[in-house]
Amino acid sequence: MTLTELWRTPGIKTLLLCALASALCTLGLFIYSLDRQDNRVVGTVVSVSEDSILIEDPRGQRLTLLITPNTKTRALGPLIDLAPGTLVMASGARTSTSTIEAFGIRRVEERNEERRP
């Protein structure tokens, strides 16, 4: 079968258009996900201000968590109660190498359970 014969096959144009549309949708979703990466970080509170929390991650890098009206902190309690040394986990959009606009922040309870043999 030649390409000309294949092109004249009933339904081939529709099939190719559907495949192209599917590929474009997949590419669009991939690009959107790259633009809005969800970053999760865990760190120890260094300081707290009215609109941000400075944390230090396990590698020693300091990160600023920006708190917006959309940031969910219900499980965290009042921010003023966060003492330096409190372990927190946050997720959000990275706005720079050391800043994350937080979608959500919560305390992490450390577990020191003994393993049973």
N, C-alpha and C positions, 0 to 999 in steps of 0.2 A: 504494500500500500504506500503510495507517495504522500507527501505532505499536502498536496492539492486535494487528493482524494480524502485524506483525513479531515481537512478543513471543511469539506462538503458534507461530512457525516452529520446526520441530524442530531442536534443537542450538544455538539462539541463546543460551540461558541458559548452557550450557557454554562457548560461545565467549566470552561476556562475562565469566564468572568466570575463565577462563584469562587474558584480557587484564588484568583487575584484579590477579590474582596476579602476573603478570609485571611490571606497573607498580610494585607494592609491593616486589618483590624488587629491582628496579632502584633505587628510592628508598632502600631499606635499604643497599645496597652503596655508594651515593653518600654517604650520611650517615656510614657507617663509614670511608670513605676520607677524609672531611673531619676526622674525629676523630683519625686516625692518619696525619697527613701525613708523608711522608718528605722531609726537608730535606737537600739536598746543599750543602756549603760547601767552599770552598778558601781556605786562608789560611796565613800564616807563623806558626810557633810563636813565642810571646812567652815563655812559661814552662810548666814541667811540674811537676805534683805527683803524689802517689800515686794520686789518683782523678780527676784532671782535667787538661786541657791548655787553656791560654789561647792563642787564635790571633787574628791580625788579618787581616781579609779585604781584598781589593783596594781597597775603598772606605774603609778605615781603621776600620771597626767592629770592636770586640773582642768575641769570642764565647768562651764557656766550653764545652768539650766534656766532658761528664760520662762517666767510664769506669765501667762496671758489669761484673759477672762475665760478662754476655752480650755485651759489646763484643768484636768480632773485631779483633785487632791483630796477627795472625800475620805478615803481610808487613811490619809496622812494626818488628819487633825490640823489644828491651827499651825501655820508655818512658824509662828513665833516660838512654838514648843519644840521645834527641831533643834536639838543641841549638837554642837560639834561632836563628831564621832559616831553619829547615828548612820546606820547603813540604809541607803535608799536605792531604788531601781526606778529608772525613768525611760520613757520612749518618746520620740519626737523627731522633728526634722532638723538635720544639721544645717546651721546657717553659716558656720565657719569651722575651722579645725578644732576650735575649743569652745564652741557655743552650740547648744541645742535648744530649739524652741519646743518646750515640753508639751506633749499631748496628755501625758499622765505621769504622776509621780506617786510612789508608795513606799512605805517602810518595808525593809526586809528583816525578818526575824532570823537571827542566826541560830542554827541548830547544832547543839553539841551532844548528839546522841551517840552512845557507845554502840558499836556494831557487835551483833551477836554472832558467835562462831557457827 
